[in-house]
């Protein structure tokens, strides 16, 4: 992903609300599975890491990216934005 594409996705992510919250139990398999299923209908997902979660948001983001085969767009504070191109529900056209 180029920096121009990443900047475009960051701009889109500013306007969306977090779809998932990761709490004190951390990154459990159910959360990973739910995020993976959400990519069936959405290409860009925002996740909130709650204050009571002791895990590092950057580590959570990289693990989620690996497990869901998505790309980490950004991690700001306790917000994670992930992108995965959809074959069936293509809504986002990335600049070249």
C-alpha positions in Angstrom: 0.0 0.0 0.0 1.4 3.4 -1.0 1.4 6.4 1.3 -1.1 8.1 -1.0 -3.5 5.1 -0.6 -3.0 5.1 3.1 -3.7 8.8 3.4 -6.9 8.3 1.4 -8.1 5.5 3.7 -7.2 7.6 6.8 -9.5 10.3 5.4 -12.3 7.9 4.9 -11.8 6.4 8.4 -12.2 9.7 10.1 -16.0 9.6 9.4 -16.8 6.1 10.5 -17.6 4.8 14.0 -15.7 1.9 15.7 -17.4 -1.4 14.8 -15.8 -3.4 17.6 -14.4 -2.8 21.0 -11.6 -4.8 22.6 -11.8 -4.9 26.4 -10.0 -6.4 29.3 -10.0 -9.9 27.9 -7.8 -8.6 25.1 -7.7 -10.1 21.6 -9.7 -13.3 22.0 -10.4 -15.7 19.0 -14.1 -14.5 19.0 -13.1 -10.9 18.3 -10.7 -12.1 15.5 -13.5 -14.2 14.0 -16.0 -11.3 14.2 -13.6 -8.9 12.5 -12.9 -11.4 9.8 -16.7 -11.8 9.2 -17.2 -8.1 9.1 -14.8 -7.9 6.1 -17.5 -9.8 4.2 -19.6 -6.6 4.0 -17.1 -3.8 4.7 -13.7 -3.0 3.4 -12.7 -0.4 6.1 -13.1 -1.2 9.8 -12.4 0.9 12.9 -11.8 -0.8 16.2 -11.6 0.8 19.6 -9.3 -0.6 22.3 -10.8 0.2 25.7 -8.9 1.7 28.6 -9.1 -1.5 30.6 -7.3 -3.5 27.9 -3.6 -4.0 29.0 -2.4 -5.1 25.6 -0.6 -2.6 23.2 -2.9 -1.4 20.4 -0.1 -1.6 17.9 0.4 -5.3 18.8 -3.3 -6.0 18.6 -3.4 -4.3 15.2 -0.6 -6.3 13.7 -2.0 -9.6 15.1 -5.5 -8.7 13.7 -3.9 -7.8 10.3 -2.1 -11.1 10.1 -5.0 -13.2 11.3 -7.6 -11.6 9.0 -5.2 -11.1 6.1 -6.0 -7.3 6.2 -3.7 -4.3 6.2 -3.3 -1.9 9.1 -4.0 1.6 7.9 -3.3 3.4 11.2 -3.2 3.1 14.9 -3.9 6.4 16.7 -4.0 6.1 20.5 -6.5 3.3 21.1 -8.2 3.3 17.7 -7.2 0.8 15.0 -8.2 1.1 11.3 -7.9 -2.0 9.1 -8.5 -2.4 5.4 -9.1 -5.5 3.3 -10.1 -5.2 -0.4 -13.4 -6.9 -1.1 -14.0 -8.9 -4.2 -17.8 -8.9 -4.0 -18.6 -5.6 -2.2 -16.1 -3.3 -3.7 -16.9 0.2 -2.5 -13.5 1.9 -2.1 -11.5 2.8 -5.2 -7.9 3.4 -4.1 -5.8 6.0 -6.0 -2.9 4.5 -7.9 
